[in-house]
Amino acid sequence: MDFTLDPAAAAVADVADDVVKRLQPDWETKFVGDGFDAAAWQSFVDAGVTAMPLTEEDGGDDLDIDALRPLVRRAGRDAVVTPLIGSLAAGLVGASTDAAGRFAAAVGEPGRALGEPLDVTLVDGVLTGVKTGVLHADGATLVVAADGGIAVIGSDADGVSVLRTTASSGWGEYTVRFDAARADSVVADDPQPLVDAYRALLTAYADGLLAGAIARTAEHVSTRHQFGKPIATFQAVGQQLADVYVISATLELVSTAAAWELAQGRDAQADLATAMFHIASEIPATMRTMTHLHGGIGVDVTYPLHRYFSIAKDLGRLVGGADRTLAVLADQTVEAPCS
């Protein structure tokens, strides 16, 4: 497997890097209002990145998830919070024809990890059930993964109720209830493409988030001196950084593999399940290690690492928690027959 970015992905990476570098995040902001960085979101829209997964007929670039992965990873690297993931997922499954529109992917459900069977039903265009952890749902067009297909419906439609719920980072996370709500359209009979695209995009974002936190930690331990030398030279610090690197490299590997497999029409379930477990189990613990390496400033709400840690906790809960994601991963494990 060649991990070199193809020309389309390399071009996307350059655009994403240019957009993110021009952003000026306020690390103390708790995302009041819509629950995301509105200025950053507008910058993404103005740069045309939200049109990238749309078809050429709709004014897009018809890019697949493998080409889009560097964009989401770059947003994660600077802990940028916008409706990018939901909007790209909508474009990838054909639910969006509007590059300037704001979409929210409704995939998670109460008591279920991402990838488990869905309880929300779609029957004759009518949605019934509850979705949880829907990012930036209020005021957005909802793209819903349901038992019965993928539906599109407005967050203000009849039979739809939207309730903002608590999150560590303060980002806009919602529980959405469908009470026999009639969808505006049904774009597929199978919900799996949306479930897979959403998981792959979350993985790319988490991959970038971890990489960004590591970069900040490496800079800190290289410039922070004790006993007349950088603390990075201490054996205990080096060992902890090595452990952190292994987790980061593993997540980057499964993120890259899953996006490539989906783009090639291959089965990505094992890699996606592995990624969900790593996000739930390994990333929060890794963030705790880096917070410890920062000393007291690691828990300062005005210091960037605080947002990285908070988002990591939210992501771990969003994907379903360590136990349930492990159960999904176990279901993907097939024992080789004894010879």
N, C-alpha and C positions, 0 to 999 in steps of 0.2 A: 504494500500500500504506500503510495507516494504522498507525503504530507506537505509537499510544496503547493502553495496557493496557485490555482489556475489564474489566467489573466483577469477573468471577471471578478473573482474573489479578491485578488490583489488590488484591483481598482476600487472595489467597495471598501477595503481596508484603508486605502489612502483617503477616500472621501470621509469615512468615519473619523479617522485621526484628525483631519482638518477641522471637522465640525466640533468635536469634543475639545480640542485644544483651545478653541475660541470661547468656550463656556467659562463662566465664572461662578462656580458653585458656592453657596453659603452653607458651610458645613453644620451650622447650628439650626438651620431651618427644619421644621418638623412637617413640612408639606401640608400646610393648612389649605383650606379651600378645596380644590379638586383632588388634592392628595398627590400631586406630582409637580415637577419643575416645569411650569408653563413656558418659560423662556427657552429652555432646552428643547422642549417638544416642538416649539415653533421653528427653532433652528433646524431640527431634523426635517420638518415638513418643507421648509424653504429650500433646503439642500436637495430635496427630491428623493431622499432615501426611502420614504414610505411608499413611493411608487415602484420601487425595485421589484417586488414580487408580482405586480400586476401584469396582465397580458399587454402585448404591444397595442392591441385594439383599444385598450383602456388607457393608453398613454404610459404604460409601464415598460420595464426592461425584461420581464419574464424570467427573472432569476430564481434559481432553486435555493433550497435551504442551505446547501453547502456553500454557495456563493455569499449568502447573507450572514453566515455565522460570524465572520470577522466584524461586522457592524455591531451585532449585539454584544459580542465579547468586548469590543472597545467601549461600549456604553457601560458595561459592568466594571471595567477596569478603573473608571473614575466614579463609580457608584452613582451614575446618572439615573434618576428615577423619572420615567416618562411612560406613556402608553405604547411604546415601541413594540414590545413583545406581542401584545394582543393585536395590534394593527398589522404587523407582519404575518402573524398566524392567519389572520382573516384573508390576507392577500394570497397566501400560499394554498389555501383550500378553495379559492374561488368565491369567497364570500364578500369580497370588497372590489369595487370598481372605482372607488374614490380615493385618490392619493392624499387628499387633505382631510379625509374623514377620520374620526377617532373610534377605534373598535376595542372591545374587551372580550377576551376569550374566557368563556364560562365552561370550565372543565372539572375542577375539583368539587367533591361532594362530602357531606358530613360523614365522618368515620371511615372514609375511604382514601387510600393512597392513589396518586395519579397512576393510571394503568390498570386499576381494578375495574370490574364490570360496573356499568353506570346504572344509577337508579332513576334519574330523571328520564321521563318518557316523552317520545314524540310520536303521536298517533294522529294521522290525517291532518298534519300541520298544527296540532295543538300540543303545547308543552305543559307538563305537570311535574312538579318536584322542586327541590332546593339545590342550589349551587353555592359553594362557599369559596372564600379566598379569591374572588373575582377582582382582579386589579383594575382600578380606575373605571368602574362600571357606571357610576352616576354620570348621566349626560352622554354616554357612549352608545353606540350600536353594539348589541350583544351578539356574539357568535357562539352558539351553544352546542356542545357535544352531548347527545342524548341517545338513549336506547331507542334507535329508530332513525338516526341520522344526524345531520348538522343543520341547524336552523339559524336564521337571522331574525332578530327582533329588537325593537327599540327599548331602551331601559325605561321609557315613560309609557309604554304600551299598556293597554287594558290587561289586567291580570298579572302584571309584573310589579313586584315590590322590591325596593333596593334599600338595604340597611348597611351603613358603614360600621365596620367592626374594628376592634383595637388591634394595633400592630406595633411591634417594637420600634420600627423605624419611623412610624407615623405616616407611611405612604397610604394612599387611598385603596383600602381593601374592603370588599363588600360581600355580604350574603344576599343572594338574589333568589326570590321565591316566585315560582310560576304557578299560578292558580288557573289552570285551563286557559292559558294565554295562547292566542292564535299568532303563529309566526308570520312575519312578512314574507319570508321565502324559505324554502328548503333546498339546500345546495348539494346535498349528498344523502344517500341512504345509509352510509356507513360512517360512524363517528370517528373511526380510528385515525384517519389522516389528520384531523384536528388535534386529537389526543397526542399523537406522535410529534406533530409540528410544535405544539406548545411545550412538550417536555424537552424537545431538542433545543428550542430557543431559551428556555429557562436554564438548561445546562450550559449553553454558551455564555449566558449572562453570569451565571455562578462561576464559571471558569475565569472570566475576566475579573470578576469581583475578587476572587482569591489571588489572582496574579497582581492586581493593583495593591492589595493589602500587603503582599509579600514585598513588592517594590518599595513601599513606604517603610516597612520594617527593616529591610536591608539597609536603606539609607540611614535610618535611625541608629541601628547598632554599629554602623560604620563611623558615625560621627559622634556618638555618645561615648565619652571617655570615663573610665574608672581606673584608679591606680596607675594613671599615666598612659593608658593605651585604650584603643577602641574595644568596647565590650564584645564586638564580633570576633575578636581573637581568643576569647575565653572558650575553653573546650565545651562546657555545658551549653553555652549559647550556640555554638556551631552544631552540636548534636540536635538541638531543638530545631534549628533552621533546616537541617537535613531532613528531618521528619516532615516539616512543613512542605519542603520542595517535593518530596515523594507524593504527598497527597495532591499537590497542584499538578504535577506531571501526569498522574493517573486520571484526574478529571479532564485535563486537556486531551488526553488520548481518547477517552470514551466520548467526549464531545465531538472531536474530529471524526471519529469512526461512525458515530450515530448519524451525523449530518450527511456524511458521504454515502452511507448505506441508504438513507431515505432518498437522497437525490438520484441514486442508481436504481431505485425500486426494489432494494433488497430488504430482508428482514432485519430490523434494527431493535427488536424488542429486548434482547439480552443486554445490549449496550445502554439502551434507555433506562432499563430497570437498574442496572449498575450505577448509572449516573444519579438516579433519584436517591438510591441508598447513600451514595457518597455525599450528596447535598444535605441529606437529613442527618447523617451520622458523623461524617468526618469534618465537614467545613465548620460547623459551630465550634467543635473542639479545637480545630486548627486556629480559628480566630481567637479563641481564649489564650492559646499559646502566644500568639503575636501580641495580644494585649498585655500579657505578662512581660514580654520582652521590652515593651515600651515603658514599663514602670507606671508611675502615677498618671502620666499624660494620656495613657491609653484609654482611660475611662472619662476623660474630659469631653463633654458634649460639643465643645467648640473645635475639637481635634478630629481630623478626617477619619481616623480609625474607628471612632465611635459609630459612624454611619455604616461602615463596612460590617462591623460586628452586628449591628442591629438588623441590617438587611439579611445577613447570613442566618440569623435566628428566624426571621420571617420566612425565608426560603425553605428552611428545614421543616417548618410547620406546614407551609403551602404544599409541599410535595407529599405530605402524609405522615411524617415522623419516621424515626428509625425502624421501629418494629414492623409497621405495615409495609414500608418500602422493601424491607428485607423479605417479607412474605411474598411480595410480587416478584422479587429477584429469584427466590427459591422456586417459584412456579416456572421460571424460564430455564431452570437448570435441568438438563436432560442427562441422565447417566448413560455412559457408553455401554453397550451390551458386552457381557463377558464373553471372551473368546474361548 
